[in-house]
Amino acid sequence: MFSPQGPSLRGLVVQALSSVEHGYDLLAPTFDHTPFRTPDSILDATADALRPLGPFGEALDVCCGTGAGLRVLEPLCQGRITGVDFSVGMLAGARGTHPGAEWVRADARVLPFAEAFDLAVTFGALGHFLPTERRALFAGVHRALRPGGLFAFPITAPPRLASPGYWVLAGFDAVMRVRNAVWRPPFVMYYRTCPLQALRTDLAAAGFTVTTAPLEDLGRREDGSPRCRLVLARRP
């Protein structure tokens, strides 16, 4: 599935019927060969947008997975880099690829850090949190940052109603809702629960000052709006 090195269809079905944690433990060995891993184009555009705001000291990758976010953090940071995830399998993959970083197993909704970092990032993870859980997530990131610290993550523009992409994502979310209504444990992964305005509201409630910057390298839509923005949430 996806590539010769990627997961099998059977493996994806087993993952989808597991909990989020166990599902990613199963997927970890082949995760980097799936579309679920954040593309290098988004990682590179994020690094380009953050570079003028640095250099940074110590950094945290929230829901780090197999460590792809270090592509962004390593050139920008002068201190230690820490990744946090609750999947043992994902962290094992990250340790093997980036032995020089620190890796912590923890639930991102209860991050075990206080004023320890100057920069925090996350990539492709917000759909794993229900809207009611986001404020706890953002409050934990706020607590983990030093005063003046920055929390940054990319967010793509929603597809247009008439586009095939809109209906693919809507269909995926609908299938996940049905799956979670009839099967336990739940697997939380939704693509349409993180609109920009809702994220702004939840970040502000956690104490952040929020701005955005277009990721110009990823292009613009027909109406001139950016295809992808970088959310920049600053702890005052």
Number of C-alpha atoms within 10 A of each C-alpha: 13 11 11 9 13 18 20 15 11 10 14 16 11 14 20 19 17 19 15 19 17 19 20 20 22 21 20 22 17 16 20 19 16 16 11 10 15 15 14 13 11 20 19 17 20 29 19 16 17 21 15 9 10 13 15 19 16 21 28 28 25 23 26 26 30 26 26 20 24 23 14 21 26 15 12 22 19 14 14 15 21 21 27 23 23 20 23 19 20 25 25 17 20 22 16 11 13 14 10 11 15 15 21 15 16 17 16 18 16 13 22 15 14 13 13 16 27 24 28 24 24 18 22 17 16 21 15 17 19 14 14 9 13 21 20 17 21 25 20 19 31 28 19 24 24 17 15 13 25 27 27 22 19 22 22 16 15 16 15 10 10 8 9 11 13 14 14 13 16 16 12 14 18 13 13 17 17 10 17 15 11 9 12 11 13 17 21 17 19 21 16 13 16 18 13 16 9 13 20 20 13 21 24 18 13 20 16 24 15 18 13 16 15 21 23 15 16 16 13 15 12 8 6 8 12 18 19 23 23 20 22 20 24 22 23 12
